[in-house]
Amino acid sequence: MAGLTKNTHTTSAEAEESPQTRRGPTGSLARAMALLDEIARHGPLRFAQIQERSQLPKATLHRALTELQNERLVQFDERSLTYMAGFRVLELANNVWSRSDLRTLARDQLEHLCELSNETVQLSVHSDTHAIYLDSVESDNNIRMSMGVGTSIPLYCTGAGKALLASCPSVQQRDIIDRISFTAFTPNTITDKNRLLDELVSIRQLGFAEDNEEHFIGIRCLAAPVVTCDGHAVAAVSICGPTFRISDDDLKQWHQWLLEATGKISKRVAPTSTRLC
């Protein structure tokens, strides 16, 4: 996980806010939360873009962003000069998710898949351009895939990420893809937007996604979404392991097991989401 850097960007002194310039939420906490929500929903954003959206004076906005950075709720990328949600947001989200019903509803199926496949099985949730591991049942093998709960992974080059992204409505999907900073982690990583879109169409039709050494060399992964009754993905379940131990025949068998498990979890989730149907 990349380290955090504090913003060294400075602005000229601004006059104190007048009643005419005060807009939106009042009070420092409400203002900070409104800014955090805007950055989390639409980031990464440049300072000028945030100011245009918030209509705050430069000095006021700079102070608020600095406070958010100090609390690790917002981070500043010095290369792109943009602000984005900080990793403390993910940590807080993980603390909430770790006590959620979803983890409880899925746990026995994760354990069953781990027993069947003898590989690591994980539950992930969507977080903007990334997915976050919510739960994990690790294989007993000496060599295994191991990623801690709360770890953030890219959507475009992981099985769970692609399964979640493929289930997004087309407008949201395009918006997310436009904001992805594509990096070639391996020679197999998809870094072309059109190629990714084509694969997402296929994933949506098949009901599962594969990661063939796209994020890590030597790791294969199969993932499928957990969906509500309207088809909206609330999570993804993935089975991951080393390439030397996983054959194409293994993947074919995993398809059946994985779809059966996510189908059962989806049925359990459905009663809690009937308002969406």
PELINJO-V651751 format. One record per residue. N is the residue number from 1. RES is the residue in three letters. PSI is psi in degrees with one decimal (none if undefined). D_FIRST is the distance of its C-alpha to the first C-alpha in whole Angstrom. Layout:
n->N res->RES psi->PSI d_first->D_FIRST
n->N res->RES psi->PSI d_first->D_FIRST
This chain:
n->1 res->MET psi->129.6 d_first->0
n->2 res->ALA psi->144.4 d_first->4
n->3 res->GLY psi->160.2 d_first->6
n->4 res->LEU psi->140.9 d_first->9
n->5 res->THR psi->138.9 d_first->13
n->6 res->LYS psi->145.2 d_first->16
n->7 res->ASN psi->130.1 d_first->18
n->8 res->THR psi->6.9 d_first->21
n->9 res->HIS psi->133.7 d_first->23
n->10 res->THR psi->155.4 d_first->27
n->11 res->THR psi->157.3 d_first->30
n->12 res->SER psi->155.5 d_first->33
n->13 res->ALA psi->139.0 d_first->35
n->14 res->GLU psi->154.5 d_first->36
n->15 res->ALA psi->154.3 d_first->39
n->16 res->GLU psi->153.0 d_first->38
n->17 res->GLU psi->139.1 d_first->38
n->18 res->SER psi->163.6 d_first->42
n->19 res->PRO psi->-31.4 d_first->42
n->20 res->GLN psi->-27.8 d_first->43
n->21 res->THR psi->-11.0 d_first->39
n->22 res->ARG psi->121.7 d_first->38
n->23 res->ARG psi->159.8 d_first->36
n->24 res->GLY psi->-154.8 d_first->34
n->25 res->PRO psi->143.0 d_first->33
n->26 res->THR psi->154.0 d_first->35
n->27 res->GLY psi->142.3 d_first->33
n->28 res->SER psi->-39.4 d_first->30
n->29 res->LEU psi->-47.0 d_first->28
n->30 res->ALA psi->-40.1 d_first->29
n->31 res->ARG psi->-43.9 d_first->28
n->32 res->ALA psi->-40.7 d_first->25
n->33 res->MET psi->-37.3 d_first->24
n->34 res->ALA psi->-41.2 d_first->26
n->35 res->LEU psi->-43.9 d_first->24
n->36 res->LEU psi->-42.1 d_first->21
n->37 res->ASP psi->-42.4 d_first->22
n->38 res->GLU psi->-43.2 d_first->23
n->39 res->ILE psi->-40.5 d_first->20
n->40 res->ALA psi->-37.0 d_first->18
n->41 res->ARG psi->-38.2 d_first->21
n->42 res->HIS psi->-3.7 d_first->21
n->43 res->GLY psi->167.6 d_first->18
n->44 res->PRO psi->143.9 d_first->17
n->45 res->LEU psi->143.4 d_first->21
n->46 res->ARG psi->162.2 d_first->22
n->47 res->PHE psi->-45.6 d_first->24
n->48 res->ALA psi->-36.3 d_first->27
n->49 res->GLN psi->-39.7 d_first->26
n->50 res->ILE psi->-40.2 d_first->25
n->51 res->GLN psi->-40.8 d_first->29
n->52 res->GLU psi->-39.3 d_first->31
n->53 res->ARG psi->-37.8 d_first->29
n->54 res->SER psi->-24.1 d_first->30
n->55 res->GLN psi->30.7 d_first->33
n->56 res->LEU psi->149.5 d_first->32
n->57 res->PRO psi->151.5 d_first->33
n->58 res->LYS psi->-46.6 d_first->31
n->59 res->ALA psi->-42.4 d_first->31
n->60 res->THR psi->-44.4 d_first->30
n->61 res->LEU psi->-42.6 d_first->27
n->62 res->HIS psi->-42.7 d_first->26
n->63 res->ARG psi->-44.5 d_first->26
n->64 res->ALA psi->-42.4 d_first->25
n->65 res->LEU psi->-37.9 d_first->22
n->66 res->THR psi->-41.8 d_first->21
n->67 res->GLU psi->-41.4 d_first->22
n->68 res->LEU psi->-38.0 d_first->19
n->69 res->GLN psi->-42.0 d_first->17
n->70 res->ASN psi->-29.1 d_first->18
n->71 res->GLU psi->5.3 d_first->17
n->72 res->ARG psi->23.3 d_first->14
n->73 res->LEU psi->-23.0 d_first->15
n->74 res->VAL psi->143.6 d_first->15
n->75 res->GLN psi->151.9 d_first->13
n->76 res->PHE psi->126.8 d_first->15
n->77 res->ASP psi->111.4 d_first->14
n->78 res->GLU psi->-20.8 d_first->17
n->79 res->ARG psi->-46.4 d_first->17
n->80 res->SER psi->-6.0 d_first->18
n->81 res->LEU psi->42.5 d_first->19
n->82 res->THR psi->156.1 d_first->18
n->83 res->TYR psi->143.2 d_first->17
n->84 res->MET psi->167.9 d_first->15
n->85 res->ALA psi->137.9 d_first->14
n->86 res->GLY psi->167.5 d_first->11
n->87 res->PHE psi->-15.7 d_first->9
n->88 res->ARG psi->-28.3 d_first->12
n->89 res->VAL psi->-42.7 d_first->14
n->90 res->LEU psi->-39.9 d_first->12
n->91 res->GLU psi->-43.7 d_first->12
n->92 res->LEU psi->-41.6 d_first->16
n->93 res->ALA psi->-41.6 d_first->16
n->94 res->ASN psi->-37.5 d_first->15
n->95 res->ASN psi->-36.4 d_first->18
n->96 res->VAL psi->-49.3 d_first->20
n->97 res->TRP psi->-33.9 d_first->20
n->98 res->SER psi->-20.2 d_first->20
n->99 res->ARG psi->10.7 d_first->24
n->100 res->SER psi->164.1 d_first->24
n->101 res->ASP psi->-31.5 d_first->27
n->102 res->LEU psi->-44.9 d_first->25
n->103 res->ARG psi->-40.7 d_first->23
n->104 res->THR psi->-42.9 d_first->27
n->105 res->LEU psi->-28.8 d_first->29
n->106 res->ALA psi->-17.2 d_first->26
n->107 res->ARG psi->-46.4 d_first->26
n->108 res->ASP psi->-31.1 d_first->29
n->109 res->GLN psi->-34.4 d_first->29
n->110 res->LEU psi->-44.9 d_first->25
n->111 res->GLU psi->-38.8 d_first->27
n->112 res->HIS psi->-43.5 d_first->30
n->113 res->LEU psi->-38.3 d_first->28
n->114 res->CYS psi->-40.7 d_first->26
n->115 res->GLU psi->-41.0 d_first->30
n->116 res->LEU psi->-45.8 d_first->31
n->117 res->SER psi->-21.7 d_first->28
n->118 res->ASN psi->31.6 d_first->27
n->119 res->GLU psi->167.9 d_first->24
n->120 res->THR psi->135.1 d_first->21
n->121 res->VAL psi->134.5 d_first->21
n->122 res->GLN psi->151.4 d_first->18
n->123 res->LEU psi->127.5 d_first->19
n->124 res->SER psi->154.8 d_first->17
n->125 res->VAL psi->157.1 d_first->17
n->126 res->HIS psi->137.2 d_first->17
n->127 res->SER psi->86.1 d_first->15
n->128 res->ASP psi->-115.1 d_first->16
n->129 res->THR psi->7.9 d_first->15
n->130 res->HIS psi->171.1 d_first->12
n->131 res->ALA psi->155.0 d_first->13
n->132 res->ILE psi->132.1 d_first->12
n->133 res->TYR psi->121.6 d_first->13
n->134 res->LEU psi->-32.8 d_first->16
n->135 res->ASP psi->157.2 d_first->18
n->136 res->SER psi->137.5 d_first->18
n->137 res->VAL psi->112.5 d_first->21
n->138 res->GLU psi->146.9 d_first->21
n->139 res->SER psi->156.8 d_first->23
n->140 res->ASP psi->-3.3 d_first->25
n->141 res->ASN psi->148.6 d_first->25
n->142 res->ASN psi->-39.2 d_first->24
n->143 res->ILE psi->117.9 d_first->22
n->144 res->ARG psi->162.9 d_first->20
n->145 res->MET psi->128.6 d_first->17
n->146 res->SER psi->111.3 d_first->15
n->147 res->MET psi->125.5 d_first->12
n->148 res->GLY psi->151.8 d_first->12
n->149 res->VAL psi->134.5 d_first->13
n->150 res->GLY psi->-9.8 d_first->11
n->151 res->THR psi->137.9 d_first->8
n->152 res->SER psi->133.5 d_first->8
n->153 res->ILE psi->149.8 d_first->9
n->154 res->PRO psi->148.3 d_first->11
n->155 res->LEU psi->-36.7 d_first->15
n->156 res->TYR psi->-12.1 d_first->17
n->157 res->CYS psi->20.8 d_first->16
n->158 res->THR psi->152.3 d_first->16
n->159 res->GLY psi->-50.6 d_first->19
n->160 res->ALA psi->-42.8 d_first->18
n->161 res->GLY psi->-45.7 d_first->17
n->162 res->LYS psi->-34.6 d_first->20
n->163 res->ALA psi->-40.7 d_first->22
n->164 res->LEU psi->-43.8 d_first->21
n->165 res->LEU psi->-37.5 d_first->21
n->166 res->ALA psi->-24.8 d_first->24
n->167 res->SER psi->-6.3 d_first->26
n->168 res->CYS psi->147.2 d_first->25
n->169 res->PRO psi->148.6 d_first->28
n->170 res->SER psi->-40.6 d_first->29
n->171 res->VAL psi->-46.1 d_first->29
n->172 res->GLN psi->-40.1 d_first->25
n->173 res->GLN psi->-45.9 d_first->24
n->174 res->ARG psi->-41.7 d_first->25
n->175 res->ASP psi->-43.3 d_first->24
n->176 res->ILE psi->-47.0 d_first->20
n->177 res->ILE psi->-37.0 d_first->21
n->178 res->ASP psi->-23.5 d_first->22
n->179 res->ARG psi->-0.3 d_first->19
n->180 res->ILE psi->133.6 d_first->16
n->181 res->SER psi->95.0 d_first->15
n->182 res->PHE psi->129.8 d_first->16
n->183 res->THR psi->134.7 d_first->14
n->184 res->ALA psi->92.3 d_first->16
n->185 res->PHE psi->-34.4 d_first->14
n->186 res->THR psi->171.8 d_first->17
n->187 res->PRO psi->-18.4 d_first->21
n->188 res->ASN psi->-5.0 d_first->21
n->189 res->THR psi->130.9 d_first->18
n->190 res->ILE psi->120.7 d_first->20
n->191 res->THR psi->3.6 d_first->20
n->192 res->ASP psi->125.4 d_first->23
n->193 res->LYS psi->-44.5 d_first->24
n->194 res->ASN psi->-39.1 d_first->27
n->195 res->ARG psi->-38.6 d_first->26
n->196 res->LEU psi->-43.4 d_first->24
n->197 res->LEU psi->-41.4 d_first->26
n->198 res->ASP psi->-41.2 d_first->29
n->199 res->GLU psi->-36.0 d_first->27
n->200 res->LEU psi->-35.5 d_first->26
n->201 res->VAL psi->-44.8 d_first->30
n->202 res->SER psi->-41.7 d_first->30
n->203 res->ILE psi->-42.7 d_first->27
n->204 res->ARG psi->-36.8 d_first->29
n->205 res->GLN psi->-40.5 d_first->33
n->206 res->LEU psi->-32.8 d_first->32
n->207 res->GLY psi->2.7 d_first->30
n->208 res->PHE psi->161.8 d_first->27
n->209 res->ALA psi->150.3 d_first->24
n->210 res->GLU psi->147.3 d_first->23
n->211 res->ASP psi->103.3 d_first->20
n->212 res->ASN psi->81.5 d_first->22
n->213 res->GLU psi->40.7 d_first->19
n->214 res->GLU psi->-27.4 d_first->17
n->215 res->HIS psi->-41.1 d_first->14
n->216 res->PHE psi->134.3 d_first->14
n->217 res->ILE psi->133.8 d_first->18
n->218 res->GLY psi->4.1 d_first->20
n->219 res->ILE psi->129.4 d_first->19
n->220 res->ARG psi->151.5 d_first->21
n->221 res->CYS psi->144.4 d_first->20
n->222 res->LEU psi->135.4 d_first->23
n->223 res->ALA psi->152.3 d_first->22
n->224 res->ALA psi->150.1 d_first->25
n->225 res->PRO psi->152.1 d_first->25
n->226 res->VAL psi->122.1 d_first->26
n->227 res->VAL psi->154.1 d_first->28
n->228 res->THR psi->178.6 d_first->31
n->229 res->CYS psi->-15.6 d_first->34
n->230 res->ASP psi->7.2 d_first->34
n->231 res->GLY psi->2.9 d_first->31
n->232 res->HIS psi->128.0 d_first->28
n->233 res->ALA psi->126.5 d_first->25
n->234 res->VAL psi->-13.3 d_first->24
n->235 res->ALA psi->174.4 d_first->22
n->236 res->ALA psi->145.2 d_first->21
n->237 res->VAL psi->133.6 d_first->22
n->238 res->SER psi->148.8 d_first->21
n->239 res->ILE psi->125.4 d_first->22
n->240 res->CYS psi->146.2 d_first->20
n->241 res->GLY psi->174.4 d_first->21
n->242 res->PRO psi->145.4 d_first->22
n->243 res->THR psi->-32.7 d_first->24
n->244 res->PHE psi->-16.6 d_first->26
n->245 res->ARG psi->-10.2 d_first->27
n->246 res->ILE psi->116.3 d_first->27
n->247 res->SER psi->169.8 d_first->30
n->248 res->ASP psi->-34.7 d_first->31
n->249 res->ASP psi->-37.1 d_first->34
n->250 res->ASP psi->-45.2 d_first->31
n->251 res->LEU psi->-39.6 d_first->29
n->252 res->LYS psi->-41.3 d_first->32
n->253 res->GLN psi->-39.2 d_first->33
n->254 res->TRP psi->-36.3 d_first->29
n->255 res->HIS psi->-51.2 d_first->30
n->256 res->GLN psi->-48.5 d_first->33
n->257 res->TRP psi->-42.5 d_first->31
n->258 res->LEU psi->-45.1 d_first->28
n->259 res->LEU psi->-34.6 d_first->31
n->260 res->GLU psi->-42.7 d_first->33
n->261 res->ALA psi->-47.6 d_first->30
n->262 res->THR psi->-29.9 d_first->28
n->263 res->GLY psi->-41.6 d_first->32
n->264 res->LYS psi->-42.4 d_first->33
n->265 res->ILE psi->-40.8 d_first->30
n->266 res->SER psi->-39.4 d_first->31
n->267 res->LYS psi->-34.5 d_first->34
n->268 res->ARG psi->-35.3 d_first->33
n->269 res->VAL psi->-34.8 d_first->31
n->270 res->ALA psi->-45.6 d_first->34
n->271 res->PRO psi->-27.6 d_first->36
n->272 res->THR psi->-5.3 d_first->33
n->273 res->SER psi->24.2 d_first->33
n->274 res->THR psi->-23.2 d_first->37
n->275 res->ARG psi->-19.3 d_first->37
n->276 res->LEU psi->-13.8 d_first->35
n->277 res->CYS psi->none d_first->37
